[in-house]
Structure formats: C-alpha cells, structure tokens
Amino acid sequence: MNGVQTLSAINNRPTAVVIADQLRESIINGGFSPGDQVNEAQVAGQLNVSRGPVREALHRLVQEGLLLSRPNRGVFVQELTVRDVAEVYEAREVIECAAAEIITKFSPERRAATTDRLTAIVQKMQSALQDEDWARLGRIDLEFHTALVQDAGNTRLVRAYATLATEALICLFHFPDAYPKPDRVVPGHQEIADLLKDGEMEELHHVLHQHLSLSNYQLHSHEDEGALRHGRNEEGDES
C-alpha cells in the first residue's frame, strides 16, 4: 500500500486544511517516505475531491517544509539528513527555553499547575514504555513538549513550535537513534516538569539543552548524510 492509499475519504469536508492534516499524518506515519512524490491527481482521486483544495493543501505543506516543490517535476516529501535533524532539535531548544523562561516567571500556583499537567503526560509515557509501543511513546513525548510551550501562553511560540513538532515526529520515525535511552525517558521528562515548578531557569536551561542535544545520541556517527535518506544505511539496508 502506497502513501496515497493510506488516505481516507473526507466525505462532506473537502477542505484544504483537512487534506493537509491527512497528508501530514501519512508523512509522519511513514505512508509517504522521504523522497516520495505526492501526486495531486492521485490524492484527489483517493479522497474524492477536486484538485483545487488538494493543490492548496500541498502548498500548505510546502510552506511548512514537509514537502518540496520541484519545477516541472512535482511535489515530493522532503528528504531528511543528519543536519536536518540537528536543526530541528536546535530550533526546539530555542523555543522550549523561551517558553520555560516565561513559565518560571509565573506565580508558584501557576507553575505547579503546569507541572501537574506535564506529570500526567509523563505517566502516559511509562505505559507506552511498558508496552514497547515506540510510535505512541514518540507522540506522547511531543505532547509533553508541546504542552510546555503552550503553557507559556505565547501564541507565536506555539505556532512556530507546531511545525517543529511534526518534523520531530518524522525524525523519530526515520532516525530512531534521535531519542533518549528508554531508562532515561521518564526521569528526564519528570526532571523538566519539576524544575518548572521550582522556577529554576538556569538549571532548566541546562537540562533542556542536554535533553535536546543530539550529541547524546548516535547520529554523529553517520557522516554520509545522503546515505540516511529513506532511513537506509550505506549498504542500502534498512537502518
């Protein structure tokens, strides 16, 4: 089953936003792989809609950076490299640190409420870990970080982070090394939540940097960025 076939009919909601959401989800889940062409006519046929809203949806995803438009060739899923992954994590650190600094200036009661919300998400991580459901764990992880940014109350930070969160999920799917060791997932996220409650920005900045630093993972060992496209190693085998 190719990427187009993973899409479902949208009945009476033939809007570009709904189509973009479905395509985005299919890209995240691997229905479309990096480098795959997204054919406008095929998508329209699968969803039983006209090509106009599909074209607008594709344009949205091009603007988000998930798709690449090549003149006279079509629209393709972006091919990720090690540098792309590094940029996503670097940008996430900037936004999350900015959000955290805003939160640390809130009242103790409001900081405690944020910590409670994040702790509830951490508890869901434990369940996913026990089930070894890595796809669900990745989504819960991004739910945690998105909630952190949302609680700062800055709509522009939230908007900027939304695209990064999508790209981060794609990174986790194609670069499983870009994730902490299982025994550090729950303690690492709980530490962030607790530091927010304490209002310790200096320590929090350090912890977020460590948490989102790819130097802790194995990606640096892959020197050939091109070989990592499509989730493959230099021999062409699945990595």
Secondary structure, DSSP 8 states (H G I E B T S, - for coil): --TGGG----TT---HHHHHHHHHHHHHHTSS-TT-B--HHHHHHHHT--HHHHHHHHHHHHHHTSEEEETTTEEEE----HHHHHHHHHHHHHHHHHHHHHHHTS-HHHHHHHHHHHHHHHHHHHHHHHTT-HHHHHHHHHHHHHHHHHHTT-HHHHHHHHHHHHHHHHHHHH-TTSS--HHHHHHHHHHHHHHHHHT-HHHHHHHHHHHT-GGGSSGGG---GGGGGGGB-TTSSB-
